[in-house]
Amino acid sequence: MPEASIAPPPTSTRPSVPVPAQRSSGPEESPAFEIRDFSLWYGARQALDNITIKIPARRVTAIIGPSGCGKSTFLRALNRMHEVTPGTRIKGSLKLFGDDLYGSGLDPAIVRRRVGMVFQKSNPFPTMSIEENVLVGLRLNGIRDRAFLNQRLEESLRLSALWEEVKDHLRRPGVSLSGGQQQRLCIARALAVQPEVLLMDEPCSALDPLATSKIEELIQLLREKFTVVIVTHNMQQAARSSDKTAFFYLGRLIEFDDTGKLFTNPANPQTEAYVLGRFG
């Protein structure tokens, strides 16, 4: 893989990013993911090169970098979603709370229950109601107890800040909701199976500013119960929403630090060039 080097132009047309609020990350902070020397290939093409990182539990970690730098591939590797693409292979170690997620004989479906994912484009199932969209994962796992399902339905919709908006319309199609509501419905669907981690791949890219604000507020609520990892091209969003930020370039992890430090005093000149808008 080529060296991660750039020669950015001297000026920037991108607005400066806001200074993030500092959040506490004291000695109690423990890792959810421990990743060491992790590489990934799609056939002959290497997409991730020797990634070593510890992602803290019950924090929001943002992954930033230019298009094609490996952000989404890295996110998908965290729950083995990349394996739906034929010809992929990995090398290295990726553990969740000490468990090897690539261990021999481990069913990827179990990994994906522990590590839920919300995609860039909201994807409610078009033939299902709001209720059915939320509960589909539980029903696929054989759960039929009506009282339990009703409880989990309300819990998940409350966690996704959607309950008050839809509680009287649960039988309506999920696709009848607005774009922002559909994205929160997809978050509720992911939360219904009670994952330990929630991955979010550009969750606001197709949303208007008001819907984006609601998703960002929701992310702050979710960090109290879940580990959240978010890929975003929007550096203002990363600054507003995350505790930690990782900058990727050419499939490599260039820098990982507290969000406030990475945006205001980055250690690597490539990181500085990117956050100042000199390339990407």
C-alpha positions in Angstrom: 0.0 0.0 0.0 1.4 3.5 -0.8 2.8 5.7 2.0 0.3 7.9 3.6 1.8 11.2 2.5 0.3 14.3 1.1 1.3 17.7 -0.2 -1.7 19.9 0.6 -2.1 23.3 -1.0 -1.4 26.2 1.3 -4.8 27.7 1.6 -8.3 26.5 2.6 -11.8 27.3 1.5 -13.5 25.2 4.1 -14.9 26.9 7.2 -13.0 26.3 10.4 -14.4 23.6 12.7 -15.9 24.6 16.0 -13.8 24.0 19.1 -15.3 20.9 20.7 -16.4 21.0 24.4 -14.0 18.9 26.5 -15.6 15.9 28.0 -14.2 13.8 30.9 -12.2 10.8 29.9 -10.6 9.9 33.2 -8.9 6.7 34.4 -12.2 4.8 34.6 -12.4 4.8 30.8 -12.2 1.2 29.5 -11.9 -0.1 26.0 -14.9 -1.7 24.2 -12.8 -2.6 21.1 -9.1 -3.6 21.3 -7.7 -3.8 17.8 -4.2 -4.7 17.0 -2.3 -4.9 13.7 -5.6 -5.2 11.8 -5.5 -5.3 8.0 -8.2 -6.0 5.5 -8.2 -6.8 1.8 -10.9 -6.9 -0.9 -9.4 -9.5 -3.2 -5.9 -8.1 -4.1 -6.8 -4.6 -2.9 -5.7 -3.7 0.6 -8.3 -1.4 2.2 -7.0 -1.2 5.8 -3.3 -1.3 6.8 -2.1 -2.4 10.2 -4.7 -0.6 12.4 -4.0 -0.5 16.1 -6.6 1.3 18.3 -8.5 1.0 21.5 -12.1 2.4 21.3 -13.4 3.3 24.7 -16.7 1.9 26.1 -19.7 4.2 26.5 -18.1 7.0 24.6 -18.7 8.4 21.1 -15.8 7.8 18.7 -15.9 9.6 15.4 -14.0 8.3 12.4 -13.0 11.1 9.9 -11.0 11.2 6.7 -11.4 11.8 3.0 -13.4 9.6 0.7 -11.8 6.2 0.1 -9.6 6.3 3.1 -11.1 3.2 4.7 -13.6 4.7 7.2 -16.6 2.7 6.3 -14.6 -0.4 5.7 -13.2 -0.1 9.2 -16.7 0.4 10.6 -18.0 -2.6 8.8 -15.1 -4.7 10.1 -16.3 -4.0 13.6 -19.3 -6.3 13.1 -18.0 -8.4 10.2 -20.5 -6.8 7.8 -17.7 -6.6 5.2 -17.9 -10.3 4.9 -21.0 -10.0 2.7 -18.6 -8.9 0.0 -16.9 -11.9 -1.6 -13.1 -12.2 -1.5 -12.5 -10.3 1.7 -9.8 -11.4 4.1 -8.3 -10.0 7.3 -5.2 -10.3 9.4 -4.7 -9.2 13.0 -6.7 -9.1 16.2 -10.1 -7.4 16.8 -11.7 -8.0 20.3 -14.9 -6.7 21.9 -14.7 -6.6 25.6 -12.0 -9.3 25.4 -13.8 -11.6 23.0 -12.2 -12.3 19.7 -14.8 -11.3 17.1 -13.0 -13.3 14.4 -12.6 -16.4 16.6 -12.8 -19.8 14.9 -16.4 -21.0 14.6 -18.0 -17.7 15.8 -21.2 -17.0 13.9 -21.2 -13.5 12.4 -24.9 -13.2 13.2 -24.0 -13.3 16.9 -21.4 -10.6 16.3 -24.0 -8.4 14.6 -26.4 -8.8 17.5 -23.7 -7.5 19.8 -22.6 -4.8 17.4 -25.6 -3.1 15.7 -25.3 -0.9 12.7 -27.2 2.1 11.2 -26.5 2.9 7.6 -26.0 6.1 5.7 -29.4 5.9 4.0 -32.4 5.0 6.2 -33.7 1.6 5.2 -37.0 0.7 7.0 -38.5 -2.4 5.5 -41.1 -1.0 3.1 -43.7 -3.7 3.7 -43.6 -3.5 7.5 -45.3 -1.2 9.9 -43.4 1.0 12.4 -43.9 -1.7 15.0 -42.8 -4.6 12.8 -39.7 -2.7 11.7 -38.6 -2.3 15.3 -39.4 -5.9 16.4 -38.2 -7.8 13.3 -34.8 -8.7 14.8 -36.4 -10.1 17.9 -39.0 -12.1 16.0 -36.3 -13.5 13.7 -34.6 -14.8 16.9 -37.8 -16.7 17.8 -39.2 -14.3 20.5 -43.0 -14.4 20.5 -43.9 -13.3 24.0 -46.3 -10.4 23.4 -45.7 -8.6 26.7 -42.0 -8.7 26.2 -42.2 -7.5 22.6 -44.5 -4.6 23.6 -42.0 -3.6 26.4 -39.0 -3.8 24.1 -40.9 -1.8 21.4 -41.6 1.1 23.7 -38.1 1.0 25.2 -36.5 1.1 21.8 -38.6 3.9 20.5 -38.0 5.9 23.6 -34.3 5.3 23.3 -34.4 6.6 19.8 -36.5 9.6 20.8 -39.3 8.5 18.6 -42.0 7.1 20.9 -44.0 10.3 21.5 -44.1 11.0 17.7 -45.4 7.5 16.7 -47.0 5.8 19.8 -50.5 6.3 18.3 -49.5 5.2 14.8 -47.6 2.0 15.3 -49.4 0.2 12.6 -48.6 2.7 9.9 -45.9 1.8 7.4 -42.4 2.7 8.5 -41.8 4.4 5.1 -44.7 6.8 5.9 -42.4 8.6 8.3 -40.2 11.6 7.4 -36.5 11.0 6.5 -35.3 11.9 10.0 -37.9 9.8 11.6 -37.0 6.9 9.4 -33.4 7.1 10.5 -34.5 7.1 14.1 -36.7 4.1 13.4 -33.7 2.3 12.0 -31.8 3.2 15.2 -34.7 1.8 17.3 -34.6 -1.4 15.2 -30.9 -1.7 15.9 -31.4 -1.1 19.7 -34.3 -3.5 20.0 -31.9 -6.5 20.2 -29.9 -4.7 22.9 -26.5 -4.5 21.3 -23.4 -3.5 23.3 -22.2 -1.2 20.5 -24.0 1.0 17.9 -22.2 1.7 14.6 -23.4 4.7 12.5 -22.2 5.2 9.0 -22.9 8.8 7.9 -26.3 8.7 9.7 -27.1 12.4 8.9 -25.8 12.7 5.3 -29.2 12.7 3.7 -31.0 14.7 6.4 -31.9 18.4 6.8 -30.4 20.5 9.6 -33.3 20.0 11.9 -33.3 16.2 11.6 -29.5 16.2 11.9 -29.8 18.1 15.1 -32.2 15.5 16.5 -29.9 12.7 15.6 -26.9 14.4 17.2 -29.0 15.0 20.4 -29.9 11.3 20.3 -26.2 10.3 20.0 -25.5 12.1 23.2 -28.2 10.3 25.0 -27.2 6.9 23.6 -23.6 7.3 24.9 -24.9 6.9 28.4 -25.8 3.3 27.7 -23.9 2.2 24.6 -20.6 2.5 22.9 -21.1 4.6 19.7 -18.8 4.7 16.7 -19.8 7.1 14.0 -18.3 7.7 10.5 -18.8 11.3 9.3 -17.5 13.6 6.6 -18.8 16.5 8.6 -16.1 17.7 10.9 -18.4 20.1 12.7 -20.5 17.1 13.5 -17.5 15.1 14.8 -16.5 18.1 16.9 -20.0 18.5 18.4 -20.8 14.9 18.9 -17.7 12.8 19.8 -15.4 12.2 22.7 -12.7 10.7 20.7 -11.7 11.1 17.0 -9.7 8.9 14.7 -8.3 10.3 11.4 -7.8 7.8 8.6 -5.9 8.3 5.4 -5.0 5.8 2.7 -6.3 2.9 4.8 -4.1 3.8 7.8 -4.9 5.3 11.2 -2.9 8.6 11.2 -4.0 9.9 14.6 -6.4 9.1 17.4 -7.0 11.3 20.4 -9.5 13.3 22.4 -11.7 15.2 20.0 -10.8 18.6 21.5 -7.1 17.9 21.2 -7.2 16.4 17.7 -9.1 19.4 16.3 -7.2 22.2 18.2 -3.7 20.8 18.6 -3.2 17.7 16.4 0.1 15.9 16.7 0.4 15.0 13.1 0.7 17.5 10.3 -1.5 15.4 8.0 -4.3 15.6 10.6 -3.8 19.4 10.8 -4.0 19.8 7.1 -7.2 17.8 6.9 -9.1 19.5 9.7 -8.0 22.9 8.3 -9.5 21.9 5.0 -6.3 21.9 2.9 -7.3 18.6 1.3 -10.1 16.0 1.3 
